[in-house]
Amino acid sequence: MKLDRRSLLGLFGAGAATGACATAPALVQGRPAFLHGVASGDPDRHSAVFWTRVTPADPAGGDVAVTLEVARDADFSDIVRRSTGLRARAERDFTVKHDLDGQGLEPGGEYFYRFVTGDVISPVGRVRTLPEGATPDVVMAVVSCQLYPGGLFNAYDAIARLDRLDAVVHLGDYIYEYGAEADDYGMVAGRQLGRVPEPAHEIVSLADYRTRHAQYKSDPDLQAAHARAAFICVWDDHEVTNDAWAAGAQNHQPGTEGAFAERKAAALRAYYEWMPIREPKAGAMREAINRAFHFGDLATLAMVETRLLARAEQLSYADLTMTADGAPDVAAFEARRNDPSRDLLGDDQRRWLTDTLAQSKAAGRPWQVLGNQVVTARVRGPQIDRMMPPEQVADLLAGLPADIRAQVEASIQLFKLGLPFNLDSWDGYPAARERLYAALKIAGVEPIVLAGDSHAFWVNELHDDAGERRAVEFGTSSISSPSPADSIGGLPLGLALMAANSKEVKFCDQSSKGFVLLTLEREQATAELRAVSTITAKPYRASTVKRYRVARTVWGLGPLQEA
C-alpha cells in the first residue's frame, strides 16, 4: 500500500489588492525598477530587517547603489534613518537586505520605509518595532502554505486590509518546488487561472530557486501583505523539496538531481537572499533559524526549526509489513514509530527552547508562543465508514477518478488500524513529542503552539503520555494549497477527525483557506480562524469560521472556549 504524504493530504488532508504594492510598477527601458515590492522582517525593539529587490536596467552593468529611508510618516517628511551605500549585487540576485542592527528606531513604534535608486523610488512599507515594558496587547496573523498555481492569494489581501497588525508569522511552505506538468501539484487550478510555475520544471539549481522566489514575490497580494507588516518566518519542506529531513527528502532523486546537500544549499541561499530574515551569524549552521522575539512584558514568540537540523527520515505506510497470516503488522510499525532515536528538534535546539521559555516566564510574561511548522496534536486517522452509511460511502467512491478512488479506499482501510493521520507531523515522532512536552514542564510553561503545513484549521489541546495538558494549539489553513474538500466533495473529514480524536482535536476544518488572527491580551488569548470565500476569483469575502479564547489564570491556561 503506497500512500505518500502529499497524496494523503491532497485527498484527506481568493477583492483587489491594497496598499502601495497593489500594482507592480512597469519596467521602463533603461531604468531600474522595484518589481518585487518591499518587505521587513525579524523586528526587534530598535530595528528590523528591510528587504527589496532591484530589477536592473542592465543586469550586466554591475552593482546598483540603493538607499533605505525610514520615516515616522508615509509622506517621508520626518525621516529618522537614511542608510546609504547599500548595493544590489548580482551575486545576491540583486536583492538588498539591511538590518539597522539595533539602532535608530524607538520600541513599539510604527514606521514607514522605502528604497531609492537614482530617481526611482520603491513602494512604501510599514513596520512596527517590538514593544518594551508594559504592553497591553499583540496582534499577529499566522500563515502557511501558499502554492502559486493552487489559487489566488486572496488571504494576503485580507491581511493587508487589517486595521491592526503587529507582525505576520509565516510557518513555512512559502514557495513550492513542483513544475508545470499537467499532473504536477496544483496544476489543474494553475492552468485555469494562468498561474503557471516559473521555471516550468521542478526546481533544483540556485537559478531555479531564485526564479521561483521572484515569481512568488511578483504576486500583488503577497506584496501588499509584506508592505503591511513585518514577517517572522521559518521554512518548512517545500522551500527545499517535499518531505525534507536532515539528510534527504521524499521528492529528491540523487541519480537525476544530484546530491541533496547541494540542492539544499542552493535552496537556502536563495531563501536568505529573497526573504526578510537575518543572516546566520559567523560559524552558525544555516539551518539553525530558531530564534525568539519578546513583545514587551506580554509575550515571547519562539520560532523552532523542525525540518533540516535534526529531523529523522519520515516513515511511510508503504513500510507497513504483513504478519505470517497476512494481516498488517501494526505492532512492528508502531515499534518503529516510537523509536526513541527519532527526533525533530535535536538536543541543542531543545535546550535553547527550554531556556528561552523559562526565561520568558521568569521575566513575568504571561504568554509563551511556539511557532512550529507541523501539527503537534495526536491525530488518528478518521473512521469514515462510521460517519457515513455504506451506500453513501459507495456513492462517494464511485464518483471519484480511478486513481484517487484507489487511494481513498486504501486510506479507509488503513485508518481502521488506529494509525496516525499524518506521519510527517509530530505523530511520526512520538518520542520527540514527549521530549518537547518534558521541556515545557521543565520550563514551567503551558504555551500556545502554532502549526501550519496541514492545509487545514485546527484547534487542539495537547496532552503528554500521562494525560497532563501541556499546551493548546492553533493550526492555520493554507493560503492557497489544496485542501481535502478540493478533491473530494461530500467527505465529512473534519468531523471524522474530531470524532476520532475528541480528547485533543476540538475543531478541524479541512476545506477553508485563510489564516489565524491571534490576539494576545494580558488575561486572555483569542484565535480567529479567518477564511476567504474563494481563491479562484476576485472579489472575495472574508469571514470568521470560528473564534476561540483561552484565559491565562494563576494556575496556567484555562479551558479552550468557543467565543
N, C-alpha and C positions, 0 to 999 in steps of 0.2 A: 504494500500500500504506500504509494508515494504521494505525499501531500506537503509541498513546500509551504513555508510560512506565508509568502506573498499570495499564493493561490488560496490559502485558507482565509486570509484577511479579505481578499477580494470577494470571497464567497460569503463568509460569515463575518468575517471581521473587516447668485453671483451678481442702481444708481451711478451715476457718473462720479469719477474720482474728484477729490477736492484738494485744495492746498496748492502750494507753489509748484509742485511736481505733477500736477494733473495732466499736463500735456508736455511731452518731451520736446525740447527745442530742436528745431531742424538743423542739420549740419549745413553750414554756409561754406561754400567753396573758399578755400584759402584761410579759414578761421577755425580755431579750436572750438570745441563745444563740450558742454556737460550733459551728455545724453543719458547718463545713468543715475541722475539725481544726486542727492547728498544723504549722508547718514551719520548718526552718532551712536556711541555705544560705551559700555563699561563705565558708567558715570561714577565719580566719587564726589567728595564734598567740595572740591575746588576745581574739578576738571572733568573731562570726558575724552574719549577718542572720537575725532572728527574725520570723516571719510568722504572722498569723492573719486571720480574717475574722469580724466580728461581724454576726450577723443581728439587727437592732434590733427592739425591741418595736414601735416606730412609726417607719417609715422617714422620715416627715415630721417627726420630733421633734428633728432636728438631730444634731450630733456626739455620739458616745458616748465617755466617758472610759474609758481602759484602762490597766492596769498590767502590766508584764512582770516576772516573778520568775525568777531563775536561781539554782539551788542545786547543792550538791555531792551531794545525796541525793534520792531520789524522794519522800521524805516532806516535803521542804522545811523540815527542821529546821535546815539550815545554808545559809541564803540568802546568796549572795555579791554579788548585784547586784539591786537593785529599781529599775526605771525607771518613774517616774510621769509623769503629764502627757501620755501618748500619747493620740491621738484617732483613732477610727474615723470617717472623714468620708464624707459622701455623695458628694463629688466624686471620691473614690477607691473608690467602690463599697463603702464601709465595711470595706475591708481595712486592716490595720495592719502596717507593716513597720518594724522598728527595728534599727539597727546600733549595737552598743556602741562602734564607732569605735576599736577597738584598745585598749580599756580593760576592766579588771575581771576577766579570766579568765587562767588560767595556761596556758602552752603544753602541748600533749599531754594535756590534762585532759578527762575526761568529765563533762558537766554535764546537769542536768535543768532544764527550763523550762516555764512555763505563763503564761497571761494571765488577768487578773481584771478584771471589770467589776461594780461593786457587790458582791453576794454570789454572783455567777455565776463559776465557775472553768472554764477550758478543759481539754481533755485535756492530758496531760503528754507532752512530747517529750524526746528525748535528742540531745545534740550533742557531738562531740569536736573540740576545737581542734587546729590544726596543731601538730605537734611542733617542737621546737627542739633543735639539736645531734644527738647520737647517737640514731639511730632504727633499730631492728633490722628492722622490717617495717611494711608498709602494706597494708590490705585494702580494696578498692573493688569495688562492684557496678556494672557497666556496663549501661545500659538504653537502650531506644529504642522508639518506635512503639507507642503504646497507643491503639488505636481503641476507643472506648467500646462501640459496637454490635458490634464484632468478637468479643467474648468477655469472660469474667470476668478480672479482674486477679490471677489466682492467683499469678503470678510475684512480684508485690509482697508477697503474704502470705509467700511463701518467703523473700524478702529480709528482711522484718520479723522472721522467726524466726532469723536468723543469730546465732550466738553472738558473733562478732567482725565488726565493720564500722566502718570509719573514715569512709567517705563513699559516696554514690551519685553516679555520673557519668551524667547524662542527656544523650544526644546528639541529642535533638530529636524532633519529632512528638509533643509532649506532649498536644496536642489535635488534632482533625481538623475541617475546616470543612464537611464534607458534610451534607446534610439527611437527611430520613427517608422519602423516596420509596422505593417498593419496589425500584427499580433503583439506589438510591444505595449507595455503597461500604459493604459490611459489613452491609447491612440484612436479608439473608436470616437471618443469625445473630441480629441485633439484635431482629427481631420474635419469634423463637423464645424468646429469653432475656428479653424485656421490657426491653431496653436500647435505648431509642429516643432519638435525639439531641434536645436542647433548646437553642434553639428547633428546631422541626421542619423549618425551611428552611435552606438554605445560609447560613452566617453572613457578614455583610458589615459591619454597623454596630458601633459601640462597644458598644451594649446587647447585640447578638448575641454578640460575643466574650466579654463578661463573663458572660453566661448559660451559655455553653458551658464556660468555665473553672469556673464554680460547679458545674456538673453533674459534671465530672470529679473535682473535689475533694470531692464527696459520696460517692465510692466508698470503702467502708471499708478495702479492701486498700491502696489508694493512700494513704489517711490513715495507715494503720499503718506503711507504709514511710517516709513523711515524718517520722513521730514517732520512727522508729528511728535515723535518721542524717541528717546534713546532705546536701543535694543540691547538686551543682555542675552547672549547666545551660547548654546553648546551645539555641537554636531550630533547627529545620530548616524545611522549606517549609510544612507544614500548619498551623503556628501562624498563618500568614497565609492561604495557599492553595496548591494543588498546583503543583509545579514553579515556585516563585517564583524570580525572578532580580532583579538590581538595579533594573530598571525595569518589571517586569511579571510575569506568571505565566500558565501554560497555562490554569489554571482561573479566569481573570478576564476578564469581558466588559465593557469600558468602556461600551458602549452601554446596557447594562441595570444595571450595578453601579457606575457612576461611575468616577472617577479612581482608578487603582491607588494613587497616593500617599496618598489619603485612606483607602482601605481598609487599607493597610499601617500608617498612623499609628494607626488605631483598634486594629488587632491588637496593635501593640507597646505601646500604652498599657495595654491590658488585660493583656498579658503582664507588664509591670513591676508592675502592681497586684497580680496574683494569684500571682506566683512569688517565691520567696525568693532574689532576685538583687539585687545592689547597683545602685542607680540610676546612670545615666551622670553623669559629672562635668560641671559647667557648661561649656558650649561644645563638649562632645564629641558626636559623632554617636550617636544612639540605637541605630543598627545595630552600633556598634563594641563588641561584647561579648567580644572576645578579651581574655584575662586569664590570669594564671599563679598557681599555688599550689605552695608549696615545703614538702615534707614532710621537715623536718629536714635532715639531711645525706644522705638516701637518694634522694629523687626530686623532680622538678619535673613538674607536670602543666600543660601549656599548652593552653588551650581556644581554638580558632580559629573564625572565622565564615566560612562558605562560601556563604551564600545571598544576603544583601541588601546587602553592602558593595560587592562587585566582580564578582560572577558575571555573565558574559555569557549571553545567552539560549541555552537548550538547543537543540541540533539535534534533529531528528526524522527517523525513517526515511521519513516522508511526503515529505521533501525529497530522497530518493534519485531522481535523474532517470535517464532512459534514453539510451543512445547511439543513433546513427543506425540501427544494426542491431537495436535493440530490447532490448539487454542492459542490466542495471543499470550505471550509470556509477559504479563504485566509486572510480575514481581521482579523479573530481571531488568526490565526497563526502568522501573521505579528505583531500583538499586543504583543504576547509572545516574539517574536524575538527581538523587540525593547524595551523590558522592561529595564528601566534604571539600575535595580539592577544586570543585567547580566554583568559580568566582566571577564577580562583575567589577568590584571596586579595587581590590588589591589592598594589602596591609597598609601601605603608606597613605593612600587616599582615605582609607577608613580611619586611621589615626588622625589625619588632618580634619576630617569631618567631625569626629568626636570632640576634638579640642575646640573647633570653631563653634559648635553648638553649645558646648559647656561654657565657653567664654561669653557667648551671647546671653545665656541665661544669667550668668554671674553679673553681667552688666545691667541686669534688670529689664531687658527687653522681653515683653510678653510673648512675642511671636518669633518662631523659627520656621523658615520655609525652605524646603528641599526641592531644587529644580533638577529633575531627573527625567531621563529620556523615555523609559518604558514603564508599563503598568506594574505596580508593586503588589496589588491585591492577589489573593488566592482565587483563581477563576477556573473552575472545572468546565469542561465542555458541556454545552447545553443538551438536554434531552428533548429534542424537537418533537419526537413522536408522543411525548407526554403533553405537549402544548396544542397539538392539532389532532383531529381524528384521522385514522388511517387513510380514508378516502381523500381527505384534503391534502395529506402529505403526498399521496399518489398523484393527485392532480397537479400539485406544485412541481413535482419531479418531471411529470410528463411534458410540462411546458418549457423545460429548460433545454438548451442545446446539449447534444450528446456528451461532449467533454465535460461541461460543467455538471451535468446530471450525475455522471460517474463520480466526480469528486464530492458532491453533496451526499450521495448515497454512502460513500466510504466514510465521510465525516460523521454521519448519523450513527453508523455502526461503531466507529472509533470512540465517540464520546459516551457510548453506553458502558465503556470500561472504566469510567470515572477519572479519565486523564485530563490534564490541563488543556485549556483552550488555545494557548499560545506559548510555545516553548522558547520563543525569543524574548519573552518578558521575564520578570523575576521568577515566575513559575518554573522556568527552566533551570533555575539556580536556587533551590530552596535553602540549602545550607548557607549560601551567601546572604540570603534574605534574613536568616536568623542572626547572622553576624551583624548585619545592619541594625536589626532590632536591639541586639545586645549593646551596640554602640549608642543608640538612642537612650537606652536605660542608663548606661554609664554617664552620659552627658546630663541625664536628668530632665530630658525634654520630651514633649509629645508634639511633634511638629505637624505642619501641613505639608504634604507631599504633592508635588505637581508632576503630571505624567503626560506624555504625548504618544506618538508612534502608532497608536491603535486605530486611528481614524474614527474614533467614537468618543462620546461624552461618558464619563464615569464619575460617580460619587461613591466612595468606598470608605469603610472603616477597616483599619489594618490591625491584625492580631498576631502575636507570636505563637509558637507551638504550644505554649502553656495556656493560651486563650486570653492573655492580657492585651488590652488595646494599646498599641504603640504610636498610632498616628491616624490622621484622616487624609484621604487622597482625593484630589480633583483632577480628573483626566480631561484634556481638551480633545475635541474632534479635529479633523483636518481642515485646512483652508480650502483644499480642492481635491485631495487624493481620494480615490474611490472608497466608498463605504459599502457594507454588505447589501443594503437595500438598492444600491445602484445596479447590482447584478441579479438579485433575486427578490422580486416583489412578493409581498404577502407572507414573508417569513418573520414571525414574531421573535426575532433573535434577542433583542434587548430584554424582553420579558422572560424569555427562556433562561438567559444568563442570570437574571435577578433571582429567578425561582431556584436555579441550581446552586446559587451561592449567596443565600439570603443573609448569612452572618456578616459577610464582607461587602457585597455589592448592594448598595441601597438604591442606585439608579443607574441605568445604562441606556443610551440612545445610540443605535448603530447606523443611523441614517442621516442625521443633520450635519451640516457643515458650519463651522464658525470658530468661536474662541471662548475662553473663560475670562470673565472680568472679575478679578479678585480685589476686594476692598478690605483692608486691614484697619481696624479701629482698636482702641485700647481694650475694650471689653468684648469685642466680637469680630469675627471674620465672615464676610459674605462672598459667596461664589455665584455669579450669574452665568449660566450656560447660554451664550448668545449665538443665535443661528441666523443665517441668511436664507431667504426663501428659494433662491436659485443660484446656481453657478454657471448657468448656460446663457444668460441674457441680462440685459440692463433695461429698465431699472429693476431693483430688487427690494425686498422688505427685510428689515432686521427685527428680530423679536427675541424674547427671553423664553427658552424652553423650560427651564427650571431655575429656581433660586434656592440656595441652601445657606444656612447660617450655623455657626458653631461658636459658642461662648468661651471666653477664657475665664476660668474660675480659679480660686486659690488652690484647688485640688488638681488642676490641669484643664484639659479640654472638656467641655460639656458635650452632650449628645448632638449629633447632626440633626438639624431640623429644617424641614422644607419651609421656606418663608413666603 
